Amino acid sequence: PDFEKNKKISLLHSSKEKLRRERIKYCCEQLRTLLPYIKGRKNDSASILEATVDYVKYIREKIPPAIMGQITDILQSNRRFCKKQQMSIQLSLP
């Protein structure tokens, strides 16, 4: 009984871990397609995440504070910001 129970728990954990890895892989692929192409950049997950951080920092520096405030307000007004929600952000540009 304990052996079968442990085996089921192990299989459940393995399948959940596999799904988690697949989600990470899928999201990294999405990020890779969203980033501007940088010649010589590696495509492994860590490099994609690093490039995403660099890109977001760069974009944030370019966004005027008033617009950044609007973006922050919109995101904070939602209970959860996730891929399932299609959010249309209307910004008033100066």
C-alpha positions as CSV (number, residue, x, y, z in Angstrom):
1,P,0.0,0.0,0.0
2,D,2.7,2.5,0.9
3,F,4.8,1.6,-2.1
4,E,1.9,2.2,-4.5
5,K,0.9,5.4,-2.7
6,N,4.5,6.7,-3.0
7,K,4.7,5.6,-6.6
8,K,1.5,7.6,-7.4
9,I,2.8,10.6,-5.6
10,S,6.1,10.4,-7.5
11,L,4.4,10.1,-10.8
12,L,2.1,13.0,-10.0
13,H,5.1,15.1,-9.0
14,S,7.0,14.1,-12.2
15,S,4.0,15.1,-14.4
16,K,3.6,18.4,-12.6
17,E,7.3,19.1,-13.0
18,K,7.2,18.2,-16.7
19,L,4.3,20.6,-17.2
20,R,6.2,23.4,-15.3
21,R,9.2,22.9,-17.5
22,E,7.0,23.0,-20.6
23,R,5.4,26.3,-19.5
24,I,8.9,27.8,-18.9
25,K,10.0,26.6,-22.4
26,Y,6.8,28.0,-24.0
27,C,7.1,31.4,-22.2
28,C,10.8,31.7,-23.1
29,E,9.9,31.0,-26.8
30,Q,7.3,33.7,-26.6
31,L,9.8,36.1,-25.1
32,R,12.3,35.3,-27.8
33,T,9.8,36.2,-30.5
34,L,9.0,39.5,-28.7
35,L,12.5,40.7,-28.3
36,P,14.3,42.6,-31.0
37,Y,16.8,40.4,-32.7
38,I,20.3,40.9,-31.4
39,K,23.1,39.4,-33.5
40,G,25.2,36.9,-31.5
41,R,22.7,36.5,-28.7
42,K,22.3,33.0,-27.4
43,N,18.8,31.4,-27.4
44,D,19.0,29.4,-24.1
45,S,16.4,30.2,-21.4
46,A,18.8,32.1,-19.2
47,S,20.0,34.3,-22.1
48,I,16.4,35.0,-23.2
49,L,15.5,36.0,-19.6
50,E,18.6,38.2,-19.4
51,A,17.8,39.9,-22.7
52,T,14.2,40.4,-21.6
53,V,15.3,42.1,-18.4
54,D,17.7,44.4,-20.4
55,Y,15.0,45.2,-22.9
56,V,12.4,46.0,-20.3
57,K,14.8,48.2,-18.4
58,Y,15.6,50.0,-21.7
59,I,12.0,50.5,-22.6
60,R,11.2,51.8,-19.1
61,E,13.9,54.4,-19.4
62,K,12.2,55.6,-22.6
63,I,8.6,55.8,-21.3
64,P,7.7,59.2,-19.8
65,P,6.9,59.0,-16.1
66,A,3.2,60.1,-16.7
67,I,2.7,57.2,-19.1
68,M,4.5,54.8,-16.8
69,G,2.1,55.9,-14.1
70,Q,-0.9,55.1,-16.3
71,I,0.5,51.7,-17.1
72,T,1.2,50.9,-13.5
73,D,-2.4,52.0,-12.5
74,I,-3.9,49.8,-15.2
75,L,-2.0,46.8,-14.1
76,Q,-2.6,47.4,-10.4
77,S,-6.3,47.8,-11.0
78,N,-6.5,44.2,-12.2
79,R,-6.7,41.4,-9.7
80,R,-4.4,39.3,-11.7
81,F,-2.4,40.1,-14.8
82,C,-2.1,36.9,-16.8
83,K,-1.9,35.7,-20.4
84,K,-5.5,34.7,-20.4
85,Q,-6.6,38.2,-20.1
86,Q,-6.6,40.3,-23.3
87,M,-6.0,43.8,-22.0
88,S,-6.3,46.8,-24.3
89,I,-4.2,49.6,-22.9
90,Q,-5.3,53.0,-24.1
91,L,-2.7,55.6,-23.3
92,S,-2.9,59.3,-24.0
93,L,0.4,60.3,-25.5
94,P,1.6,63.9,-25.2
